[in-house]
Amino acid sequence: MSDARKKPEPLAELLAGFLESSGIAGRVEQATVVPEWVSLVGEQIAAATEPLSITPDGTLFVAVRTNSWMTELSLTEPELLTALNTRTGRARIQRIRWQLKH
């Protein structure tokens, strides 16, 4: 007598398969920039900023504590983009849009 039941699959594998088949795996991977923000930009910048969202075209919206920080960060945007895009296999962040934190 054979057992027709399938072996249970790990939830991580099921979820990865679903994300891949639905076409949103890349967006989910791109969004990992948000929880990794402190390690990617450093504690000083992270203390003055808060990543908010990422659009499908790779625009990262970041809230900034003060106008002076916004000016400083705008000038260092190329370096920040390099830091954010160090991880291979993740959709690139193309630009950063700074917003004054309310």
C-alpha positions in Angstrom: 0.0 0.0 0.0 1.6 3.3 -1.1 1.2 6.6 0.8 -0.1 9.2 -1.7 0.6 12.1 0.7 3.3 14.5 -0.2 6.1 15.3 2.2 5.7 18.6 3.9 7.8 21.4 2.4 9.5 24.0 4.4 7.5 27.2 4.5 10.5 29.3 3.3 10.6 27.2 0.1 6.9 27.5 -0.5 7.0 31.2 0.0 10.0 31.6 -2.3 8.2 29.6 -5.0 5.1 31.7 -4.6 7.0 35.0 -4.8 8.9 33.8 -7.9 5.8 32.5 -9.7 3.9 35.7 -8.9 6.7 37.9 -10.3 7.3 39.9 -7.1 10.4 38.2 -5.8 12.7 41.0 -7.1 10.6 43.7 -5.4 10.7 41.8 -2.1 14.5 41.4 -2.4 14.8 45.1 -3.3 12.8 46.0 -0.2 15.5 44.4 2.0 17.3 47.8 1.8 14.9 49.1 4.5 15.7 46.7 7.3 19.4 46.8 6.3 19.5 50.6 6.2 21.7 51.1 9.3 24.4 48.6 8.2 24.3 50.1 4.6 24.6 53.8 5.4 26.1 53.8 8.9 24.7 54.8 12.3 25.2 58.6 11.9 23.1 58.8 8.7 20.6 56.3 9.9 20.0 58.4 13.1 19.0 61.4 10.9 17.0 59.4 8.3 14.2 56.9 7.9 13.7 54.8 4.7 10.1 54.9 3.7 9.4 53.1 0.5 10.8 51.9 -2.8 9.0 52.3 -6.1 9.1 49.6 -8.8 11.5 51.8 -10.8 14.0 51.8 -8.0 13.3 55.1 -6.4 14.0 55.0 -2.6 12.1 57.6 -0.6 13.8 58.6 2.6 12.6 61.0 5.4 15.3 63.3 6.7 15.3 65.0 10.1 16.5 68.5 9.0 17.1 70.6 5.9 20.9 70.7 6.5 20.9 66.9 6.6 18.9 66.8 3.4 21.5 69.1 1.7 24.4 67.0 2.9 22.8 63.7 1.9 21.9 65.1 -1.6 25.6 65.8 -2.1 26.6 62.3 -1.1 23.9 60.5 -3.0 26.3 58.8 -5.5 28.3 57.3 -2.7 25.1 56.2 -0.9 23.7 54.6 -4.0 26.9 52.6 -4.3 26.6 51.4 -0.7 22.9 50.5 -1.2 23.7 48.5 -4.4 26.6 46.4 -3.1 24.5 43.3 -2.7 24.4 41.3 -6.0 21.1 39.8 -7.1 19.0 42.6 -5.7 17.2 45.0 -8.0 19.2 48.3 -8.0 18.2 51.4 -6.2 18.3 54.0 -9.0 17.8 57.2 -7.1 17.0 58.6 -3.7 14.3 61.1 -3.0 14.8 63.0 0.2 11.7 64.3 2.2 11.7 66.5 5.3 10.4 64.4 8.2 7.3 65.9 9.7 
